[in-house]
Amino acid sequence: MPRPNKILEPTKQYNILLKVGQYNKMASIAKTLQKTSLEQVSVADLIRESMDIYIEAYEEEDEN
């Protein structure tokens, strides 16, 4: 059974190289969030959410 599509807009695939420690911490966070969520939480979900937060902060700072 294929995974449900979480991103409902055009996408771009990008390879990323992470330190093992970074990945392990993100995987632990995803596992913890998965326990309280009604849907799957992956490291990729956390990375996408982090990027949204970064972009929003950058755009706010750029306005000032």
GROMACS elastic network, one bead per residue, 0.5 to 0.9 nm:
[ bonds ]
;  ai    aj funct       b0    kb
    2     5     6  0.89557   500
    3     6     6  0.86872   500
    5     8     6  0.70139   500
    7    10     6  0.78297   500
    7    11     6  0.75690   500
    8    11     6  0.86273   500
   18    21     6  0.81503   500
   18    22     6  0.63118   500
   18    23     6  0.62724   500
   19    22     6  0.51864   500
   19    23     6  0.63552   500
   19    24     6  0.86451   500
   20    23     6  0.51505   500
   20    24     6  0.60357   500
   20    25     6  0.85865   500
   21    24     6  0.51129   500
   21    25     6  0.61608   500
   21    26     6  0.85885   500
   22    25     6  0.53019   500
   22    26     6  0.62278   500
   22    27     6  0.85871   500
   23    26     6  0.50863   500
   23    27     6  0.59881   500
   23    28     6  0.85436   500
   23    43     6  0.75899   500
   24    27     6  0.50170   500
   24    28     6  0.61600   500
   24    29     6  0.86547   500
   25    28     6  0.51130   500
   25    29     6  0.62769   500
   25    30     6  0.86311   500
   26    29     6  0.50438   500
   26    30     6  0.60616   500
   26    31     6  0.85275   500
   26    42     6  0.85483   500
   26    43     6  0.57592   500
   26    46     6  0.73458   500
   26    47     6  0.84604   500
   27    30     6  0.50128   500
   27    31     6  0.60889   500
   27    32     6  0.86239   500
   27    42     6  0.72422   500
   27    43     6  0.56567   500
   28    31     6  0.50921   500
   28    32     6  0.62584   500
   28    33     6  0.86790   500
   28    43     6  0.88997   500
   29    32     6  0.51173   500
   29    33     6  0.61573   500
   29    34     6  0.84557   500
   29    43     6  0.82143   500
   29    46     6  0.85647   500
   30    33     6  0.51057   500
   30    34     6  0.59009   500
   30    35     6  0.87701   500
   30    40     6  0.87284   500
   30    41     6  0.54853   500
   30    42     6  0.55261   500
   30    43     6  0.59823   500
   30    45     6  0.83666   500
   30    46     6  0.72058   500
   31    34     6  0.50150   500
   31    35     6  0.66372   500
   31    41     6  0.72227   500
   31    42     6  0.77847   500
   31    43     6  0.89522   500
   32    35     6  0.55348   500
   32    36     6  0.73394   500
   33    36     6  0.55032   500
   33    37     6  0.61147   500
   33    40     6  0.88454   500
   33    41     6  0.66569   500
   34    37     6  0.50773   500
   34    38     6  0.76821   500
   34    39     6  0.70992   500
   34    40     6  0.59390   500
   34    41     6  0.52139   500
   34    42     6  0.80859   500
   35    38     6  0.83342   500
   36    39     6  0.89173   500
   37    40     6  0.71843   500
   37    41     6  0.75558   500
   41    44     6  0.82285   500
   41    45     6  0.62070   500
   41    46     6  0.76299   500
   42    45     6  0.51028   500
   42    46     6  0.65814   500
   42    47     6  0.87821   500
   43    46     6  0.51216   500
   43    47     6  0.62334   500
   43    48     6  0.86953   500
   44    47     6  0.50087   500
   44    48     6  0.61431   500
   44    49     6  0.85456   500
   45    48     6  0.52080   500
   45    49     6  0.61688   500
   45    50     6  0.85593   500
   46    49     6  0.50733   500
   46    50     6  0.60318   500
   46    51     6  0.85784   500
   47    50     6  0.50162   500
   47    51     6  0.61979   500
   47    52     6  0.87344   500
   48    51     6  0.50940   500
   48    52     6  0.63572   500
   48    53     6  0.87970   500
   49    52     6  0.51167   500
   49    53     6  0.63560   500
   49    54     6  0.86959   500
   50    53     6  0.51289   500
   50    54     6  0.61752   500
   50    55     6  0.86270   500
   51    54     6  0.50041   500
   51    55     6  0.60439   500
   51    56     6  0.84920   500
   52    55     6  0.51706   500
   52    56     6  0.61049   500
   52    57     6  0.85993   500
   53    56     6  0.51876   500
   53    57     6  0.61837   500
   53    58     6  0.85838   500
   54    57     6  0.51739   500
   54    58     6  0.60727   500
   54    59     6  0.85946   500
   55    58     6  0.50456   500
   55    59     6  0.60930   500
   55    60     6  0.85632   500
   56    59     6  0.52040   500
   56    60     6  0.61787   500
   56    61     6  0.86226   500
   57    60     6  0.51415   500
   57    61     6  0.61513   500
   57    62     6  0.85109   500
   58    61     6  0.51255   500
   58    62     6  0.59950   500
   58    63     6  0.86768   500
   59    63     6  0.62720   500
   59    64     6  0.89802   500
   60    63     6  0.52877   500
   60    64     6  0.68942   500
   61    64     6  0.54134   500
